């Protein structure tokens, strides 16, 4: 857990339940649909945040603030490798990169961070933009 809670208390369990219930929209709610699909990508982050906040609020979090943040990390840890998933995350639906993602990847490469695209695809099926990023890595 992000905050290394010393226990799991009722407040954390209730926060998780509310986070799950909060993902069902009013117009979707019916006797057969009271909780979201467990494979819904919004469930895990919503529950994690709610439980983390409840742990902090009830004093069972042993880490009060995040240990490090990506921009300007507080400790002297240097990121050396960035493994990026492609489909549904780094790439948009049309298999292109947003301008922000391009800039972030280029910045990582300039900082001598190894950027590793992770995919089950054959190399020949990678988008031209990913191929271009890979070519930057080979320089």
VOBA-1610 file (N, C-alpha, C; in pm, whole numbers, padded with zeros to 5 digits, always signed):
BEGIN
Unk+00084-00118+00000Unk+00000+00000+00000Unk+00088+00124+00000Unk+00044+00226-00066Unk+00124+00346-00085Unk+00168+00413+00045Unk+00087+00404+00149Unk+00118+00475+00273Unk+00165+00382+00385Unk+00181+00254+00352Unk+00225+00153+00450Unk+00143+00161+00579Unk+00013+00141+00565Unk-00076+00146+00681Unk-00038+00037+00780Unk-00046+00070+00907Unk-00010-00027+01011Unk-00124-00125+01039Unk-00243-00093+00991Unk-00359-00180+01004Unk-00462-00143+00899Unk-00558-00231+00878Unk-00671-00200+00791Unk-00790-00181+00884Unk-00839-00058+00892Unk-00947-00027+00985Unk-01081-00014+00912Unk-01187+00001+00991Unk-01320+00011+00932Unk-01334+00132+00840Unk-01271+00242+00876Unk-01280+00362+00793Unk-01222+00337+00654Unk-01115+00260+00647Unk-01054+00228+00519Unk-01146+00137+00437Unk-01209+00041+00503Unk-01302-00049+00434Unk-01423+00028+00381Unk-01474+00118+00463Unk-01590+00199+00421Unk-01551+00291+00305Unk-01431+00348+00312Unk-01383+00435+00204Unk-01374+00356+00073Unk-01327+00232+00081Unk-01318+00147-00038Unk-01457+00121-00094Unk-01552+00090-00006Unk-01690+00063-00050Unk-01751+00186-00118Unk-01732+00302-00060Unk-01785+00425-00120Unk-01717+00454-00255Unk-01588+00428-00264Unk-01517+00451-00391Unk-01572+00361-00500Unk-01597+00235-00466Unk-01652+00141-00564Unk-01793+00183-00603Unk-01875+00212-00504Unk-02014+00252-00532Unk-02020+00381-00612Unk-01925+00470-00588Unk-01925+00599-00657Unk-01895+00589-00805Unk-01848+00475-00850Unk-01817+00459-00992Unk-01938+00419-01076Unk-02048+00384-01009Unk-02171+00352-01082Unk-02250+00481-01099Unk-02274+00517-01222Unk-02348+00640-01250Unk-02496+00620-01218Unk-02561+00727-01180Unk-02702+00722-01139Unk-02790+00656-01246Unk-02766+00689-01372Unk-02850+00633-01479Unk-02820+00486-01507Unk-02709+00433-01455Unk-02675+00291-01473Unk-02726+00204-01358Unk-02755+00268-01246Unk-02792+00196-01125Unk-02924+00122-01141Unk-02923-00008-01110Unk-03043-00091-01114Unk-03018-00212-01025Unk-03120-00293-00994Unk-03100-00407-00904Unk-02991-00504-00952Unk-02970-00514-01082Unk-02868-00605-01134Unk-02730-00540-01147Unk-02724-00409-01129Unk-02597-00338-01147Unk-02580-00236-01036Unk-02519-00280-00925Unk-02498-00189-00812Unk-02351-00160-00788Unk-02265-00241-00849Unk-02121-00215-00840Unk-02062-00225-00981Unk-01951-00155-01007Unk-01893-00161-01141Unk-01828-00297-01166Unk-01807-00324-01292Unk-01736-00445-01331Unk-01597-00442-01267Unk-01552-00551-01206Unk-01420-00551-01142Unk-01305-00526-01239Unk-01330-00546-01369Unk-01226-00520-01468Unk-01226-00375-01516Unk-01320-00296-01465Unk-01326-00153-01498Unk-01195-00090-01451Unk-01125-00023-01541Unk-00993+00035-01511Unk-00997+00146-01408Unk-01115+00198-01377Unk-01126+00306-01279Unk-01134+00254-01136Unk-01166+00125-01119Unk-01189+00070-00984Unk-01062+00076-00899Unk-00955+00016-00944Unk-00834+00008-00861Unk-00779+00144-00820Unk-00764+00240-00913Unk-00712+00370-00869Unk-00806+00443-00772Unk-00937+00430-00794Unk-01033+00498-00706Unk-01027+00439-00565Unk-01022+00307-00557Unk-01015+00241-00426Unk-00882+00273-00359Unk-00773+00266-00432Unk-00642+00294-00374Unk-00636+00435-00314Unk-00687+00532-00388Unk-00684+00670-00338Unk-00772+00686-00214Unk-00891+00628-00218Unk-00983+00640-00104Unk-00925+00574+00021Unk-00869+00457+00004Unk-00812+00384+00119Unk-00690+00458+00173Unk-00608+00509+00082Unk-00489+00585+00125Unk-00531+00710+00204Unk-00630+00783+00153Unk-00677+00903+00222Unk-00734+00868+00359Unk-00810+00759+00367Unk-00869+00717+00495Unk-00759+00676+00593Unk-00656+00608+00544Unk-00545+00568+00632Unk-00475+00691+00689Unk-00454+00791+00605Unk-00392+00914+00653Unk-00482+00985+00754Unk-00612+00992+00721Unk-00706+01063+00808Unk-00718+00998+00945Unk-00711+00866+00949Unk-00727+00794+01077Unk-00595+00768+01148Unk-00484+00815+01090Unk-00355+00807+01158Unk-00285+00673+01151Unk-00327+00584+01062Unk-00259+00455+01053Unk-00158+00449+00938Unk-00143+00560+00867Unk-00045+00566+00758Unk+00092+00594+00818Unk+00189+00507+00788Unk+00322+00533+00841Unk+00402+00625+00749Unk+00357+00643+00626Unk+00417+00741+00535Unk+00312+00850+00515Unk+00341+00968+00562Unk+00243+01077+00558Unk+00234+01143+00422Unk+00345+01153+00352Unk+00345+01213+00219Unk+00419+01118+00126Unk+00395+01127-00004Unk+00466+01040-00096Unk+00616+01053-00079Unk+00687+00941-00083Unk+00831+00943-00063Unk+00904+01017-00174Unk+00855+00999-00297Unk+00917+01073-00406Unk+00814+01103-00512Unk+00842+01208-00583Unk+00757+01244-00695Unk+00844+01246-00819Unk+00785+01223-00935Unk+00864+01216-01057Unk+00933+01348-01087Unk+00861+01460-01079Unk+00922+01589-01109Unk+00992+01639-00984Unk+01123+01644-00987Unk+01200+01694-00874Unk+01194+01600-00756Unk+01238+01476-00774Unk+01230+01378-00666Unk+01301+01430-00542Unk+01246+01401-00426Unk+01300+01453-00302Unk+01427+01379-00260Unk+01435+01249-00290Unk+01560+01181-00261Unk+01648+01188-00386Unk+01766+01138-00378Unk+01859+01149-00491Unk+01852+01030-00586Unk+01741+00959-00585Unk+01723+00846-00674Unk+01715+00894-00818Unk+01789+00831-00905Unk+01785+00867-01046Unk+01710+00758-01121Unk+01610+00800-01196Unk+01538+00706-01279Unk+01630+00665-01393Unk+01647+00535-01412Unk+01736+00487-01516Unk+01662+00421-01632Unk+01540+00373-01607Unk+01467+00302-01711Unk+01320+00337-01701Unk+01259+00358-01816Unk+01116+00386-01823Unk+01055+00284-01917Unk+00982+00187-01862Unk+00915+00085-01943Unk+00774+00135-01970Unk+00738+00145-02099Unk+00608+00200-02133Unk+00523+00096-02206Unk+00402+00079-02158Unk+00304-00002-02227Unk+00256+00081-02346Unk+00211+00017-02451Unk+00171+00092-02568Unk+00020+00105-02582Unk-00047-00005-02610Unk-00190-00001-02644Unk-00276+00038-02525Unk-00359+00140-02544Unk-00451+00183-02441Unk-00390+00270-02333Unk-00260+00296-02343Unk-00194+00381-02243Unk-00111+00488-02313Unk+00008+00452-02358Unk+00095+00549-02424Unk+00039+00593-02559Unk-00016+00498-02633Unk-00070+00530-02765Unk-00217+00567-02755Unk-00258+00661-02839Unk-00400+00694-02848Unk-00470+00585-02930Unk-00602+00595-02943Unk-00679+00495-03016Unk-00634+00478-03161Unk-00583+00586-03221Unk-00538+00578-03360Unk-00390+00539-03370Unk-00334+00487-03262Unk-00194+00439-03254Unk-00092+00552-03265Unk-00133+00675-03237Unk-00039+00787-03240Unk-00006+00830-03097Unk+00096+00912-03085Unk+00137+00967-02956Unk+00086+01110-02945Unk+00037+01147-02828Unk+00000+01287-02808Unk+00127+01370-02800Unk+00114+01499-02820Unk+00230+01588-02814Unk+00295+01582-02675Unk+00213+01576-02569Unk+00267+01568-02433Unk+00349+01442-02412Unk+00298+01329-02463Unk+00371+01203-02448Unk+00502+01208-02526Unk+00497+01261-02649Unk+00621+01274-02728Unk+00725+01355-02652Unk+00682+01470-02599Unk+00775+01557-02527Unk+00831+01486-02404Unk+00747+01413-02333Unk+00792+01343-02213Unk+00894+01235-02248Unk+00868+01161-02355Unk+00963+01056-02397Unk+01094+01117-02444Unk+01086+01224-02521Unk+01207+01291-02567Unk+01287+01347-02448Unk+01217+01401-02350Unk+01283+01453-02230Unk+01354+01340-02155Unk+01285+01226-02142Unk+01346+01112-02075Unk+01473+01068-02146Unk+01467+01062-02279Unk+01584+01021-02357Unk+01697+01121-02339Unk+01666+01251-02337Unk+01768+01354-02316Unk+01833+01341-02179Unk+01758+01287-02083Unk+01811+01268-01947Unk+01884+01135-01932Unk+01910+01069-02046Unk+01978+00939-02048Unk+01900+00830-01976Unk+01769+00840-01983Unk+01682+00736-01928Unk+01649+00640-02043Unk+01669+00512-02021Unk+01634+00413-02122Unk+01483+00403-02131Unk+01428+00426-02249Unk+01284+00414-02272Unk+01261+00281-02344Unk+01185+00193-02281Unk+01163+00060-02336Unk+01016+00042-02368Unk+00979+00041-02497Unk+00840+00011-02532Unk+00811-00136-02502Unk+00703-00164-02434Unk+00665-00301-02400Unk+00538-00337-02477Unk+00549-00441-02556Unk+00434-00480-02637Unk+00446-00626-02677Unk+00334-00685-02707Unk+00333-00820-02760Unk+00333-00818-02912Unk+00336-00700-02971Unk+00332-00687-03117Unk+00466-00724-03180Unk+00460-00762-03306Unk+00582-00782-03384Unk+00642-00645-03414Unk+00773-00638-03424Unk+00839-00509-03448Unk+00784-00438-03572Unk+00755-00512-03676Unk+00707-00450-03799Unk+00570-00386-03786Unk+00497-00418-03681Unk+00362-00362-03665Unk+00360-00240-03574Unk+00476-00198-03524Unk+00480-00080-03438Unk+00452+00045-03519Unk+00387+00142-03455Unk+00355+00266-03524Unk+00484+00340-03559Unk+00479+00421-03665Unk+00598+00498-03705Unk+00651+00586-03592Unk+00561+00636-03509Unk+00606+00724-03399Unk+00688+00646-03297Unk+00647+00524-03267Unk+00724+00443-03172Unk+00857+00403-03235Unk+00854+00373-03363Unk+00978+00341-03434Unk+01072+00462-03429Unk+01019+00581-03447Unk+01101+00703-03441Unk+01161+00721-03302Unk+01082+00698-03199Unk+01134+00706-03062Unk+01245+00603-03043Unk+01223+00482-03093Unk+01325+00376-03082Unk+01453+00416-03153Unk+01440+00483-03267Unk+01558+00528-03340Unk+01635+00632-03260Unk+01564+00716-03185Unk+01632+00812-03097Unk+01715+00739-02994Unk+01664+00625-02948Unk+01735+00549-02845Unk+01865+00489-02899Unk+01868+00462-03027Unk+01984+00398-03087Unk+02097+00496-03115Unk+02072+00624-03103Unk+02175+00724-03134Unk+02286+00725-03032
//
